[in-house]
Amino acid sequence: EDFISTITKTPMDLSKPLWEIHVINVRTTQAASTAVLRLHHSLGDGVSLMSIVLACSRKISDPESLPALPSTARRAPRRAKKGVALLSLIWNMILTLYYTALDLIVITATMIWYRDSENPIKGKTGKEDSPKRYVHRVYNMEDIKLIKNSMHMTVNDVVFGVTEAALSSYVLRKY
């Protein structure tokens, strides 16, 4: 736990690959050694984004096939009057500037006046740089499968339920 706490405090070297694998050769009751995989958050963001894009671009008729890009059909150019086209361009520029200014005002007002409500998960001011600890617990996979089969669920449902119950217990105890 101390080692993991230490490596989370050090920033990643962006001139190297955005992942690190640390193998800890210390025998525990659960394993002969432990591997800690540290990933830069952009990898997860990129992977999530790509999986969403690929999932959304599959064919409904054949969801197992890989997504294909549609062919771009050329539209016949419309003959608009130059005056109407110029007016439309100016109007679109005015609307773009208006909505950009409006968004800027809303974002600035939100940053200045809106504050998070107090809750047990929110840290106190100045705690951003304090050491963090990651606590884990090892569960027997057979126990999880026993719950899964008796409740007619998936392993993911069981693990998510246990995690949610732990977080609820923590919040109710603190709040």
C-alpha positions, 0 to 999 in steps of 0.5 A: 500500500505504501508503494502504490501510494508513493507511485500515485504521487509521482507524475508520469513521464510524458516522453515515455509510453503512457503506462507503467507495469510494476511487478512486486515480488513479495509473496502474500497469502493470495499470490506469489507476486503482484503486478500494478498497472498504472495507466495515464487517464487519456488512454482510458478516455481514448479507449472508451471513446473508440469503443463507443464510436465503434459500438454506435457505428455497427449495422443493426442487421449484422451487429457482428460485422465491422463498421463500414464508412458510408460512401459520400454521394455528391450532391448537385450544387444548388444555385443560390443567389449571391445576396442570399448566400452572403446574408446567410453566411453573415447571419450564421456568423452572428449566431455563432458569436452570440452563442459563444458569448452566451456560453462564456458568460454561463461558464464564468458565472458557474465558476464564480457562484456555483459551489459543490454541496458539502458531502462526506466524499468531498475532501476538505480544502488543502487535502489535494496533496495529502497522501492517499491510500488504496485499500483493497480486499480479495474475494474468492471467485467461487463465493462470487460465482455462488452468489451469481448463480443463486441470484441469477445475475452476472459476476459484474452485477455481484461485484458492482453490488458489493462495491455499491453496498460498501460505498453506501455504508461509508457514506451513511456512516460519515454523513 
